[in-house]
C-alpha cells in the first residue's frame, strides 16, 4: 500500500469552494467553509458526525441551496438546483445509503431515467448490452440482467458507482462507501478507485475509517462543527493528528497489551459445537468480566453464530452452557430471560423503536416489572430510566426525549440501558461503533469498560481491527463459518488476526 | 451448490416453478367444481364465471399498478359507482349513451387524478387519502343524483360490452360473453404498458425504492400521479361493464368492491410492499374468485360461503408469497 502514498497531484484545480455558508433554522450548518479538489485526486473529507461533511456535499450537488460563498467548477461559477443538474455537469454522488431499486435488474438501475428505447417501448436487449459494455470497461464482473437484491452490498455499491460513471462523471462524491464492506471488499473498492483515478476522475471520499485513508487519499480536508479546519497531504500526517484536528483534542487509541480478566475468573458462558446456517461447529467460552472479541471478514458467520446463540435464528445442533449448566434457547425470549442481551448492528431496524421515548425503549424488554394489573407504572419507569441515563451518561434533556432525536452514540447507549434494566449479565455487541463518529466511539469504549467493571461479560463483533485490539481481552477469529483460531490479547496483532480470518477451511 | 450454480438458479433467465402455483390452484378449483358441483361443467357456467369477472377484473388491473408502487387505492368501488351515477344523470338529461359513458369514465379518471395529486404532491398517505375519496365519491354520487337509482337500459350498448345480442339469427352466440374479449384485450395493452414502457418501469422503480428513483432524476410526483389517474380510469372502464351487466346503479353503494379487486391482486401474487407484481397474476386471481363464486353456488352454497372461501384463498396466497420471499432470501448475495 506504500505506493499510493504520495504528495498531492500538481494537477489543475477542478473544484474550488470558498466561503460556503448554510443556515438552517436554529443551526449554522456551514460557516465559511472551503474545499479544493484537483484533477486526478482522491481527496478525503473527514470530521465527526454533524461536522457538516454531508451538508457541504449536498450544497455542491445542488440538493441544498447555499446561503453564501462561491463554487467554481472548471473555473466557472456554478449554481446548481438539483442532483440532475450536477449530473449533467459531470458531478456524480454516491450516497451513504444505497440508492438502488432492489427489485430492478442491474441494467435497469444503471439506465433508470434514460432507458434505451425502440419507439414507444423499452429496448431491454440494448440496455443489457450497454450495461455489460460499461461493467466490462470498469472490470466489474456482474450479470446486468440480475436483480440487485440478489447482489452483495459491495457489488451493489459497484453498480451504483458504475451508474454514476455512466453519466460521464468527472467528479465523484463517495459518502462513506466502505462503511458496509468487509476488508476484502474494501480492498476491491480501493483498486477500483485507483483505477478511476488513473483515468483522470477526481474523487471526494468521505469516511469515518481513518485507518484506510493512507491507502487511498492524496489529501485530507478536516471539518469540525460546520467549519473548515485544515487541508493536509495524507503522507504528512498521522492518524492521531487527524483525530485531534477532528475533535479539537488528542485521543490516544492504544491497543490493550494484556488481558484484564483475572486468570481464575469463572466461565460464564460456553458454546459447544454450534451448527446453524453458515455456522459450522463453533465452540467458545466466555469468562465473567471478559470482553471477548469476534474477528473475521464479513460473512464469516460471526453475526449468524450470535443470532443462533440468542435464539433469533434456528440452530441445527449444539449445546449452550450458562454457569456450567446446559440451557435451552429456542427464541430471543428464552435468551433474554437467561440474561443474555443482543445489540444488533442495525440499531434502527432491530434494536430500537426510534419513534418512542428513551424511557419507553428502556423498559420495553422488561415491561412486566413495570406494570401493575396491566397499567404501566410511569413514575417507576422514569426513575429507573433516569438512573441509567445518568449511569451511562446519555446526553439528553429528558428521559421523555424521542430516541430518533439522539445522536448515534447516545442511541447505542439507550440499547445498552435497555438490557441493563433487564439485568442482563451477558451483552453481545454486534458492530457497536458502525456509523458512529470518533468522539462517540470512545464513549462506547468507555461504556464497555464500565460494563465489565460492573461484572458483566461482553462479546463484541467488530470488523475494525484496531477496535478489537483496543477492547478485547481475548479474540476468537472466524472464517467461512468456522472458528479458525483464538488469540490472547497479549499475542494478538493485526497480521495474526488477518491470517486467521482469511484462512480457508474447506 | 457452487456460487455459479446459485447465481444461475436465482437469475431471471431460469424459470420460477412457484409461479405456476396460482394458475394451478385455479385449474384445480375448476376441476373440483366440475366433479362435485351441480351442472358446473357447462358452457353456461363458464359464461357465468367470465361475466362475474369483468368489473372486478378492470379494477384489479388498475389497482395492480398502484400496489406495485407500494400504494393502495380504497376508493375503487365508489369511484366506479360515482362515475356511472353521473353518467346515468347525463342519460336522464337526454345525452347519447356513448357520451354518457364517456362522462362516467372521465369522472372516475378525475377522482384518480385527485388521489394522485394528494398522494404524490401533497405527500399524504395513500391509505388515508383513498379512504377519504372513497367516502367522498360515495357521498357525492348520492348528493348529485338526489339518491335516485340510475338505469342503463340501452340494449345496443349491452350488446357491445356484455352479451352479443338477442337476435335469434345469432343462435347460441347470443350469450357470447363479449366482455371477456374486452377484458383480455385491455389486459394485453396494460401488460405491454407495465412491462415494456417507461411508465411501467418507473411504476416498479417507485415501488422498489421511491427515494432512489427520485434521486435518479425521475419525475416521481408526475409518474405517481399518473399511476393513480390510470387506476381511476380503469375504475371508469369497470363501471361501463358493471352498468352493462347489472343495468341499475344504486347510490351509496360500491364500497367493499375495492376489497374484492385488491383480493384478486393479492391472490395473483403481487406483494403489498411494492416493487414486484404481475398483471397476469391479477387476472388469475380474479378468475379464481369468480370460479369460487360460481362453483360454490353450483354446490348449493350461498354468498357467505363464497366470502369465507375467498378470504381463505387470500390468506393462502399471502402465506405462499411469504414462503417465496423467505426462499429467495436464502440464496441472496452473490
Interface residues (C-beta under 8 A of the other chain):
Chain A: X83 X84 X87 X95 X98 X99 X100 X101 X102 X103 X104 X105 X108 X112 X113 X115 X117 X120 X121 X122 X143 X145 X146 X147 X149 X150 X151 X152 X155 X299
Chain B: X7 X10 X11 X12 X13 X192 X196 X197 X198 X201 X204 X205 X207 X208 X209 X211 X212 X213 X215 X216 X217 X218 X275 X276 X331 X332 X333 X334
